[in-house]
Amino acid sequence: MRSHGADPELAPAGWTEEAVYGHRIGVEPYSLAIGTARRDNVEVSLRISRRAPAADPEGAEHVVEADLGLPGGDLAICEVGDDLGKKRHVRVAAGSYRVRVSYLPSGPPAGSNQSEPGDHFLYQIDLWPAPQAAPLVVLKQGPRL
């Protein structure tokens, strides 16, 4: 693994090859999708702060940041295959945010299928207001998948 920043000339654009194999998140206007290491139950933690929390990539295998617009102040959280009526919603102030996704090595969460391939991670999501736009950046690059 190595620490580096992403090429600022590469604009995020959904599930591009670079998204799948490099930064591991798909970013589109008002939407951010996180690529996981397993097709199974995964553990997710969401922290909302008033300002950028200190980045601590030491214990993480992969860390990436991107912008997310929430013009209506509704942060909808869902997983692939969710019935759209089962989304979880978190109200935040309408505006622009920065999101940091950290892939933290973890044990299997309750209900996971041990026969599924892939490493277990806690996907730590940090969200804070960010009125200035910034490029997608990989703070710590995990092994290329």
Secondary structure by P-SEA (a helix, b strand, c coil): cbbbbcccccccccccccccccccbbbcccbbbbbbccccbbbbbbbbbccccccccccccbbbbbbbbcccccccccccccccccbbbbbcccccbbbbbbbbbbccccccccccbbbbbcbbbbbbbbccccccccccccccc
